[in-house]
Amino acid sequence: MKLMFLGTWEIVIIVLVVLLLFGGKKIPELMKGVGKGVKSFKDGMNGVEDPKDEEKK
């Protein structure tokens, strides 16, 4: 399975660079922040109602 035209070796290199830049202790904090951002985005998308649905009501 390819992730946006990236091969296995490219993903491995990206992971290694992230580990070198942020270190092992910062990675969980970074992922926690990304998770909160994704959850906030999903909550925002669920809160937006389709205008067509309002017309039907």
Sequence and secondary structure as in RCSB ss.txt:
>XXXX:A:sequence
MKLMFLGTWEIVIIVLVVLLLFGGKKIPELMKGVGKGVKSFKDGMNGVEDPKDEEKK
>XXXX:A:secstr
  BTTB HHHHHHHHHHHHHHHHHHHHHHHHHHHHHHHHHHHHHHHH   HHHHHH 
